[in-house]
Amino acid sequence: MKEIESEKDLEIRIRNNLKDLFSDTDFILFENKDVVDIVILNDKTQKLFFIEVKFFKKSHLRLGTGSENGKGFQIEILKGKFAYFESNLRWILATEDDDYYRFCTNKQIREYICNGLGEKYNSISKKLFESDKISKLTEEELIKEINRWLNQ
């Protein structure tokens, strides 16, 4: 992603696209975040959706998740396999190496955690970006996929 230089840039770009998508709908995009990067409320159904945003830069060497020692909300969700988060949490991953997005489920992320989830610093394997199992989406395709997921 040539025009994106950080995870913050990626999140801002996704948020701007979602704001456009949500105009004149029942979906509300929360500005503040504590638990996950993006929280979306369907005000009509009173259902919450969550999106984690990760951007890989070669200079960082790894794509971390959670905090050190296997702690953090992301790790709890991945370990717990809670039904609500399995259906209502998605991950958007991008890398500086190409112009595609990956829109992943928790199950897909678990498959690419380096050395399993444990009492260590947990990372998502860079192999995810090369996998044929994970769709490479353009920005337009990503927004359509998010919309489909939110309206299922």
Salt bridges, closest charged atoms under 4 A:
GLU3 OE2 - ARG13 NH1 3.34
GLU11 OE2 - ARG15 NE 3.00
GLU11 OE1 - LYS33 NZ 2.76
GLU31 OE2 - LYS19 NZ 3.52
ASP37 OD1 - LYS33 NZ 3.39
GLU86 OE1 - ARG110 NH2 2.84
ASP97 OD1 - LYS58 NZ 3.34
ASP98 OD2 - ARG102 NH2 2.75
ASP99 OD2 - LYS2 NZ 3.85
GLU119 OE1 - LYS71 NZ 3.60
GLU139 OE2 - ARG13 NE 2.67
GLU140 OE2 - LYS144 NZ 3.28
GLU145 OE2 - ARG148 NH2 2.55
